[in-house]
């Protein structure tokens, strides 16, 4: 059974930082591309960071320079370091694993940026 379990969300003030983790089980983690998405109320789910199995990363302009995705294949875990957080980063953050047309999602973790 495939499981992606996110953790690390919470309430943070504008300008603060959070580090999200996503622990994977039931898959050969190292061969999967991994992504982080977020979804704010009433909005579509959007990609915020992606890392392929070779470690190449990409980000949308909205988070470039503030967010960093990384992976530890020995721990079957992908991370999202979020710095300089803004209120508009408030959303549920989801972990995603993808290979070919096989896609898995975590249950999400809430991030709230507010003073």
C-alpha positions as CSV (number, residue, x, y, z in Angstrom):
1,X,0.0,0.0,0.0
2,X,1.4,3.4,-1.0
3,X,1.4,6.1,1.6
4,X,2.7,9.7,1.4
5,X,2.5,11.4,4.8
6,X,3.1,15.1,5.1
7,X,4.2,16.9,8.3
8,X,5.5,20.2,9.5
9,X,2.7,22.5,8.7
10,X,1.4,25.1,11.1
11,X,0.9,28.8,11.9
12,X,3.7,31.1,11.1
13,X,4.1,34.9,11.0
14,X,4.8,36.7,7.7
15,X,8.5,36.5,7.0
16,X,8.9,33.3,8.9
17,X,10.0,29.9,7.8
18,X,8.6,26.3,7.9
19,X,10.0,23.0,6.8
20,X,7.6,20.4,5.4
21,X,8.4,16.7,5.2
22,X,6.8,14.0,3.2
23,X,7.6,10.4,4.1
24,X,6.9,7.8,1.4
25,X,6.3,4.1,1.8
26,X,5.2,1.4,-0.6
27,X,7.1,2.7,-3.5
28,X,10.6,2.6,-4.8
29,X,11.1,6.2,-3.8
30,X,14.4,6.9,-5.7
31,X,12.8,6.4,-9.1
32,X,9.9,8.7,-8.6
33,X,9.7,12.4,-9.4
34,X,8.4,14.3,-6.3
35,X,6.5,17.5,-6.1
36,X,4.9,19.8,-3.6
37,X,1.6,21.5,-4.5
38,X,-0.6,23.9,-2.6
39,X,-4.3,24.6,-2.7
40,X,-6.0,27.6,-1.1
41,X,-9.7,27.7,-0.5
42,X,-11.7,28.2,-3.7
43,X,-8.6,27.9,-5.8
44,X,-7.0,25.1,-7.9
45,X,-4.2,23.0,-6.7
46,X,-0.9,24.5,-8.0
47,X,2.7,23.2,-8.2
48,X,5.1,25.0,-5.9
49,X,8.2,22.8,-6.3
50,X,9.4,19.7,-8.2
51,X,12.4,17.5,-8.0
52,X,13.1,14.7,-10.5
53,X,14.8,11.5,-9.6
54,X,18.2,13.0,-10.7
55,X,17.8,15.9,-8.2
56,X,16.9,18.5,-10.8
57,X,14.5,21.1,-9.3
58,X,12.1,23.6,-10.7
59,X,9.8,26.2,-9.1
60,X,7.2,28.7,-10.3
61,X,8.2,32.4,-10.2
62,X,5.9,32.9,-7.2
63,X,8.2,30.9,-4.8
64,X,11.6,31.0,-6.6
65,X,14.3,32.1,-4.2
66,X,12.1,31.5,-1.2
67,X,11.2,27.8,-1.3
68,X,13.7,24.9,-1.7
69,X,12.8,21.3,-2.4
70,X,15.2,18.5,-1.5
71,X,15.0,14.7,-1.2
72,X,16.7,12.0,0.9
73,X,16.4,8.7,-1.0
74,X,17.9,6.8,2.0
75,X,15.0,8.1,4.2
76,X,12.3,7.9,1.4
77,X,11.6,11.6,2.3
78,X,11.1,14.8,0.3
79,X,11.3,18.2,2.0
80,X,10.1,21.7,1.3
81,X,12.0,24.5,3.1
82,X,9.8,27.6,2.9
83,X,11.4,31.0,3.8
84,X,10.1,34.5,3.7
85,X,6.6,33.3,4.0
86,X,3.8,35.6,2.8
87,X,0.0,35.5,3.7
88,X,-0.7,34.4,0.1
89,X,1.3,31.2,0.8
90,X,-1.5,30.1,3.1
91,X,-2.9,26.8,1.8
92,X,-3.0,23.1,2.3
93,X,0.3,21.7,1.0
94,X,0.3,18.3,-0.7
95,X,3.1,15.9,-1.5
96,X,3.0,14.1,-4.9
97,X,4.9,11.2,-6.3
98,X,4.9,10.5,-10.0
99,X,6.3,8.0,-12.5
100,X,4.8,7.7,-16.0
101,X,1.0,7.8,-15.5
102,X,1.3,6.5,-11.9
103,X,0.5,9.3,-9.5
104,X,0.1,9.3,-5.7
105,X,-0.9,12.1,-3.3
106,X,-0.6,12.7,0.4
107,X,-3.4,13.9,2.6
108,X,-2.0,17.4,2.9
109,X,-0.8,19.6,5.7
110,X,-2.2,23.1,6.5
111,X,0.2,26.1,6.4
112,X,-1.2,29.4,7.6
113,X,0.8,32.6,7.4
114,X,-0.7,35.3,9.5
115,X,0.2,37.8,12.2
